[in-house]
């Protein structure tokens, strides 16, 4: 019993001796917690930046962005866009006067569409289809390319049909 009373007295004395330290920690906790919170936010921001860079095909090395994917093998996307716009205008206008010219312009347009799809990593089947299926695939691919941000002129289908008559 005396041992138990002695241990209890010792615990009480240690508690009273540590009480000022505990009060100091409580009053200065913001000086300890705020730098830790800032460090956690900085680490989380770095993780988010690396995740976004990875999704964009880039990688970060010590805060510097570097491209992980190979450079495009085809022409610049601006040139593809200009060619597609020019060929789309020709398909509606000049190409309706001669069947041979119309076929050549349409083939060139499909070739440029396929190149743009390759550069934008859009699946396409323009080279495998013919007839109405090819027209449907062309409309689908044009929509996907436009959704990817490459502005194409809208083709007036009614005007094209009237010109063909």
C-alpha positions as CSV (number, residue, x, y, z in Angstrom):
1,X,0.0,0.0,0.0
2,X,2.9,2.3,0.8
3,X,4.4,1.6,-2.7
4,X,1.1,2.5,-4.4
5,X,0.8,5.7,-2.4
6,X,4.4,6.6,-3.3
7,X,3.8,6.0,-7.0
8,X,0.7,8.1,-6.9
9,X,2.6,11.0,-5.2
10,X,5.3,10.7,-7.8
11,X,2.8,10.9,-10.6
12,X,1.2,14.0,-9.0
13,X,4.5,15.7,-8.7
14,X,5.4,14.9,-12.3
15,X,2.1,16.2,-13.4
16,X,2.6,19.5,-11.6
17,X,6.1,19.8,-12.9
18,X,5.0,19.3,-16.5
19,X,1.9,21.5,-16.3
20,X,3.8,24.7,-17.3
21,X,5.2,22.9,-20.3
22,X,1.8,21.7,-21.3
23,X,0.4,25.2,-21.0
24,X,3.2,26.7,-23.1
25,X,2.6,24.0,-25.8
26,X,-1.1,24.9,-25.9
27,X,-0.5,28.6,-26.2
28,X,2.3,28.2,-28.9
29,X,0.6,25.4,-30.8
30,X,-0.2,27.7,-33.7
31,X,3.6,28.3,-34.2
32,X,4.0,24.6,-34.5
33,X,0.9,23.6,-36.4
34,X,0.9,26.4,-39.1
35,X,4.3,25.5,-40.7
36,X,3.3,21.9,-40.7
37,X,0.0,22.7,-42.4
38,X,1.8,24.9,-45.0
39,X,4.2,22.0,-45.8
40,X,1.3,19.6,-46.2
41,X,-0.4,22.0,-48.6
42,X,2.8,22.5,-50.6
43,X,3.3,18.7,-50.9
44,X,-0.4,18.2,-51.9
45,X,-0.1,21.0,-54.5
46,X,3.0,19.3,-55.9
47,X,1.2,16.0,-56.2
48,X,-1.7,17.7,-58.0
49,X,0.6,19.4,-60.4
50,X,2.5,16.2,-61.2
51,X,-0.8,14.4,-61.7
52,X,-2.1,17.1,-64.1
53,X,1.3,17.1,-65.9
54,X,1.1,13.4,-66.3
55,X,-2.4,13.6,-67.8
56,X,-1.1,16.2,-70.3
57,X,1.8,14.0,-71.4
58,X,4.4,16.0,-69.5
59,X,6.5,15.1,-66.5
60,X,7.9,17.3,-63.7
61,X,11.5,17.0,-62.6
62,X,12.4,19.3,-59.7
63,X,9.5,21.6,-60.6
64,X,10.4,21.9,-64.3
65,X,7.9,20.5,-66.9
66,X,9.3,18.2,-69.6
67,X,7.5,16.5,-72.5
68,X,7.3,12.7,-72.2
69,X,5.6,12.0,-75.5
70,X,7.5,12.2,-78.7
71,X,7.2,15.3,-80.9
72,X,4.5,14.9,-83.6
73,X,5.8,13.3,-86.8
74,X,3.3,15.1,-89.1
75,X,2.9,18.7,-90.1
76,X,2.0,21.3,-87.4
77,X,-1.6,21.3,-86.3
78,X,-2.1,24.8,-87.5
79,X,-1.2,23.8,-91.1
80,X,-3.5,20.8,-90.8
81,X,-6.3,23.1,-89.7
82,X,-5.7,25.5,-92.6
83,X,-5.6,22.6,-95.1
84,X,-8.8,21.2,-93.7
85,X,-10.6,24.5,-93.9
86,X,-9.4,25.1,-97.5
87,X,-10.3,21.6,-98.6
88,X,-13.8,21.9,-96.9
89,X,-14.5,25.1,-98.9
90,X,-13.3,23.4,-102.1
91,X,-15.5,20.4,-101.5
92,X,-18.6,22.7,-101.3
93,X,-17.6,25.1,-104.1
94,X,-15.1,24.3,-106.9
95,X,-15.2,20.5,-106.5
96,X,-18.9,20.2,-107.6
97,X,-18.0,21.2,-111.2
98,X,-16.1,18.0,-112.1
99,X,-16.5,14.5,-110.7
100,X,-12.7,13.9,-111.0
101,X,-11.9,17.1,-109.2
102,X,-14.5,16.3,-106.5
103,X,-13.0,12.9,-105.9
104,X,-9.5,14.3,-105.7
105,X,-10.5,17.0,-103.2
106,X,-12.5,14.5,-101.1
107,X,-9.6,12.1,-101.0
108,X,-7.2,14.9,-100.0
109,X,-9.7,16.1,-97.3
110,X,-10.0,12.5,-95.9
111,X,-6.2,12.2,-95.9
112,X,-5.9,15.4,-93.9
113,X,-8.7,14.3,-91.6
114,X,-6.8,11.0,-90.9
115,X,-3.6,12.9,-90.3
116,X,-5.3,15.3,-87.8
117,X,-6.8,12.2,-86.1
118,X,-3.4,10.7,-85.7
119,X,-2.0,13.9,-84.2
120,X,-4.9,14.3,-81.8
121,X,-5.0,10.5,-81.0
122,X,-8.6,10.1,-82.3
123,X,-9.6,6.7,-83.6
124,X,-10.8,6.9,-87.3
125,X,-11.7,4.4,-90.0
126,X,-11.7,6.7,-93.1
127,X,-9.4,4.5,-95.1
128,X,-11.5,1.3,-94.5
129,X,-15.0,2.5,-95.5
130,X,-16.8,3.6,-98.6
131,X,-20.1,5.1,-99.7
132,X,-22.6,6.2,-97.0
133,X,-20.5,4.6,-94.2
134,X,-17.6,6.8,-95.2
135,X,-19.8,9.9,-95.2
136,X,-21.0,9.0,-91.7
137,X,-17.5,8.3,-90.5
138,X,-16.4,11.6,-91.9
139,X,-19.1,13.5,-90.0
140,X,-18.2,11.6,-86.8
141,X,-14.5,12.4,-87.2
142,X,-15.2,16.1,-88.0
143,X,-17.3,16.3,-84.8
144,X,-14.5,14.7,-82.7
145,X,-11.9,17.0,-84.2
146,X,-14.1,20.0,-83.5
147,X,-14.6,18.8,-79.9
148,X,-10.8,18.5,-79.5
149,X,-10.6,22.2,-80.3
150,X,-9.6,22.3,-83.9
151,X,-12.2,24.6,-85.5
152,X,-13.6,23.3,-88.8
153,X,-16.1,25.2,-90.9
154,X,-19.6,23.8,-90.8
155,X,-20.5,22.4,-94.2
156,X,-23.9,23.3,-95.4
157,X,-25.2,19.9,-96.5
158,X,-28.3,21.3,-98.2
159,X,-26.2,23.6,-100.3
160,X,-23.9,20.7,-101.3
161,X,-26.9,18.6,-102.4
162,X,-28.4,21.5,-104.4
163,X,-25.1,22.1,-106.2
164,X,-24.8,18.4,-107.1
165,X,-28.2,18.4,-108.8
